[in-house]
Amino acid sequence: MESFHDSLKKEEVNLVIYYDYDAARLTIFEYIESWYNRKIIYSRIGYLTPQQYEDSIKKTASHYRLCPCRAHK
């Protein structure tokens, strides 16, 4: 988590002047979603980007379905 905050500060926050809270929120969201989660790889998740890891989980999960008898317990 510390490396994320360090990257966020070095690559985004310290380089931009935000005019208001909403502008900061949108710009930081775009940085995370368009750059950080798509480009940075992590050893803890098999040297994948967070987006690749999430996609692999969704793909695996799509092969399974919830048994109707347990859906409402």
N, C-alpha and C positions, 0 to 999 in steps of 0.2 A: 504494500500500500504506500509505503514511503517513496518508492521509486516512481509510482504513478504521480503523486503530488509534486515530486521534484521535476518530472518531465512536464507536467501541466504548467508549473510556474516558469520553467526555462523556455518552453516552446510556445507558450500562449499568453499567460497572464501578465508576465513582465514585459511583453512586447506590444501590448495593446492598451489604448486608452478607452475605457468604457464610459459612455455618456450617462448610462443609468443601469439600474439593476437588471432590467429586462434584456438590455443589449448584452450585458455580461453573461447572463444565464444562457441566452441563445447562442452566443459565440462559443462559450465553453462546451455546451451540449454538442454543437457541430464539430468541434475539435475532437471530442471523445468519440462520437459516432462515426465521423468520416475519416479520421486519421488513427487515433489511438487504438480503437477496437478492430481496425481492419489491417493495420500494418505491423504492429509490435508483436513479436512472437515471445512465448513464454515456455521455459523448460518444464515447469510444473504441470502444464497441460499438453505435454507431448510435442513441444516445439511448434505449436499452432498459435494463430492469432485468436483472441477471444471470439471473434466472429466465426472462424473456422470450427472452433471447439463447440460453440453453440449450435452451429449447423449440423455437426456430427451427432450431437445429442438428440436433436430433433429428428434426424434421419433414423437413428436407432429406435427412438421412442415411437416413431410412426409404424414400426413393425409390430408393435404391441397394442392391444386394446384392453380397456377395462372390462372385466367380467360384469355383466349387468346385475348379477346377483350380489355383488359387493359395492356397486356404485352408490348406494344410498345408506350404507351402514355407518 
